[in-house]
Amino acid sequence: MLAAGCGAARRPPQPYPGPPPPAAVFPALAEPAAEAPSADSAGEAVASFALSLQGSPYVNGGAGLDGFDCSGFVQYVFAQSGVTLPRSVLEQFAEGTGVDGIPEAGDLVFFAIDGDRVSHVGIATGPDTFVHAPSSRGVVREDRLSAPYWSRRYAGARRVLPYRGAGTGRYNSRTEGARPRRQRQKSGTAELDTLSKRSL
């Protein structure tokens, strides 16, 4: 935040000695152009807001403060940052770009709980943590990606911000289609396996 008075036009001494100069002599200072948020700052802001919702109840089909399911939680959190995501896990898996390696704060992380089909989503809060709305234990909470249960079911990560749609000035999360789970990012899975072994 700029200090008070910084950049403001100075008032001439009173009484002013003679007529004021033409306005062109003292052109108005241009407002600095707003910078697009970096990937780090945007992702960390999303993750921070998501963490603030820990303890919110799980509600099947919920997508608001009265309660969330996993995809409703993700949709709600990103909506607060001006990013529109679809409602279902599979639709969200088709958004953004695939992440190679360890996910970063703000990335979507996906899991196949039963079989090969992705069925659960959360938001990465760090290299080994994510926040989500699981049906078990009934509240939004943070878990470790390297925990055996989650690392075995990890299906990949997608990055949906802060990509800016060309010429729109608005965030746009859709840049490529989803990849099948069998083609998930192998490097990220291998690194998570390493983290899991270290945590044992």
C-alpha positions in Angstrom: 0.0 0.0 0.0 1.3 3.4 -0.9 2.1 5.8 2.0 -0.4 8.5 2.6 0.2 11.4 0.3 2.7 9.5 -1.9 2.3 10.5 -5.5 -0.3 13.3 -4.8 0.1 16.6 -6.5 1.7 19.3 -4.3 -0.4 22.3 -3.5 1.2 25.6 -4.6 2.3 28.1 -1.9 -0.4 30.6 -0.9 -0.7 33.2 -2.1 0.4 31.9 -5.5 2.9 34.3 -7.1 1.3 35.0 -10.4 -1.0 33.0 -12.7 -0.7 29.2 -12.4 1.3 27.6 -15.2 -0.4 25.7 -18.0 -1.7 22.3 -17.0 0.7 20.7 -19.5 3.7 21.7 -17.4 2.5 19.4 -14.6 0.9 16.4 -16.3 -1.1 14.1 -14.1 0.8 11.0 -12.9 -0.5 8.0 -14.7 -1.9 5.2 -12.6 0.5 2.2 -12.6 -0.8 -0.7 -14.6 -2.1 -3.5 -12.4 0.1 -6.5 -12.7 -1.3 -10.0 -13.2 -0.8 -12.1 -10.1 2.0 -14.6 -10.4 1.4 -18.3 -10.3 2.8 -18.5 -6.8 0.8 -15.6 -5.3 -2.4 -16.7 -6.9 -2.0 -20.3 -5.9 -1.1 -19.4 -2.3 -4.1 -17.1 -2.0 -6.4 -19.9 -3.2 -4.8 -22.3 -0.8 -5.0 -19.9 2.1 -8.7 -19.3 1.6 -9.4 -23.0 1.2 -7.6 -23.7 4.5 -9.7 -21.1 6.2 -12.7 -23.3 5.5 -11.4 -26.2 7.5 -14.1 -27.7 9.8 -16.9 -26.9 7.4 -19.3 -29.8 7.3 -19.4 -32.4 4.5 -22.7 -32.4 2.7 -23.3 -34.6 -0.3 -24.1 -32.3 -3.2 -23.1 -29.2 -1.2 -21.3 -26.3 -2.7 -21.8 -23.5 -0.1 -21.0 -22.5 3.4 -23.7 -24.8 4.8 -21.6 -27.7 3.6 -19.5 -29.1 0.8 -18.8 -32.2 -1.1 -15.3 -32.5 -2.7 -16.0 -30.9 -6.1 -18.4 -28.3 -4.6 -15.7 -27.2 -2.2 -13.2 -26.8 -5.1 -15.8 -24.9 -7.2 -16.7 -22.6 -4.3 -13.1 -21.8 -3.4 -12.0 -20.9 -6.9 -15.2 -18.9 -7.5 -14.0 -16.5 -4.8 -10.9 -15.8 -6.9 -12.9 -15.2 -10.0 -12.3 -18.6 -11.6 -15.3 -20.5 -12.8 -15.0 -24.3 -12.6 -17.6 -26.9 -13.6 -19.4 -28.8 -10.8 -18.3 -32.5 -11.1 -15.0 -34.1 -10.5 -14.7 -35.5 -14.0 -15.5 -32.1 -15.5 -12.9 -30.4 -13.3 -10.4 -33.0 -14.4 -10.8 -31.7 -17.9 -9.8 -28.2 -16.9 -6.4 -26.4 -17.0 -3.1 -28.1 -17.8 -1.5 -31.2 -16.5 1.2 -30.7 -13.7 4.5 -32.5 -14.1 6.2 -33.3 -10.8 5.0 -32.2 -7.4 1.9 -30.1 -7.3 2.1 -26.5 -6.0 -0.3 -24.5 -3.8 -3.5 -23.9 -5.7 -3.3 -26.9 -8.0 -6.1 -29.3 -8.2 -5.2 -32.8 -7.1 -7.3 -35.8 -8.1 -7.7 -39.3 -6.8 -9.3 -42.5 -8.0 -10.8 -44.0 -4.9 -12.3 -47.1 -6.5 -10.8 -48.3 -9.7 -9.3 -46.2 -12.5 -11.9 -43.4 -12.7 -11.2 -40.2 -10.9 -13.8 -39.6 -8.2 -12.3 -37.2 -5.6 -10.6 -33.8 -5.8 -8.8 -31.4 -3.5 -6.6 -28.3 -3.6 -2.9 -28.6 -3.0 -1.7 -26.4 -0.2 2.0 -27.3 -0.4 4.3 -30.0 -1.9 2.9 -32.7 0.3 -0.4 -31.4 1.6 -3.9 -30.7 0.3 -7.2 -29.6 1.6 -10.5 -31.3 0.6 -14.0 -32.2 1.7 -14.0 -35.9 2.3 -17.1 -37.8 3.3 -15.1 -39.6 6.0 -14.9 -37.7 9.3 -17.4 -35.3 7.9 -15.5 -32.0 7.6 -13.1 -30.1 5.4 -9.6 -30.9 6.4 -6.0 -31.0 5.3 -4.2 -34.3 4.6 -0.8 -35.4 3.3 -0.4 -36.5 -0.3 2.3 -38.9 0.8 0.0 -40.7 3.2 -0.3 -44.3 2.0 -4.0 -44.1 1.5 -3.8 -41.0 -0.8 -0.5 -41.7 -2.5 -1.9 -45.1 -3.7 -5.0 -43.4 -5.2 -3.3 -40.3 -6.6 -4.4 -39.7 -10.2 -2.6 -36.5 -11.1 -2.8 -32.7 -10.7 -4.2 -29.9 -12.9 -3.3 -26.2 -12.8 -6.2 -23.9 -13.5 -4.7 -20.5 -12.6 -3.4 -17.9 -13.1 -3.6 -18.5 -16.9 -5.1 -15.5 -18.5 -7.3 -16.0 -21.6 -5.7 -14.1 -24.5 -7.2 -10.6 -24.9 -9.9 -11.1 -22.3 -8.1 -9.8 -19.1 -10.0 -12.6 -17.3 -9.0 -15.9 -15.9 -9.7 -18.9 -18.1 -9.1 -22.4 -16.8 -9.8 -24.4 -19.9 -6.6 -24.9 -22.0 -6.6 -28.6 -22.8 -8.6 -31.7 -22.4 -8.2 -34.2 -19.6 -5.7 -37.0 -19.9 -6.8 -40.6 -19.0 -5.7 -41.7 -15.6 -3.4 -44.4 -17.2 -1.4 -41.5 -18.8 -1.1 -39.6 -15.5 2.1 -37.7 -14.7 4.5 -40.5 -13.9 7.2 -38.1 -12.5 4.8 -36.7 -10.0 3.6 -40.1 -8.9 7.2 -41.3 -8.4 8.1 -38.3 -6.3 5.0 -38.8 -4.1 6.0 -42.4 -3.7 9.4 -41.2 -2.4 7.7 -38.8 0.0 5.5 -41.7 1.2 8.4 -43.9 1.9 10.2 -41.2 3.8 7.1 -40.6 6.0 6.9 -44.3 7.1 
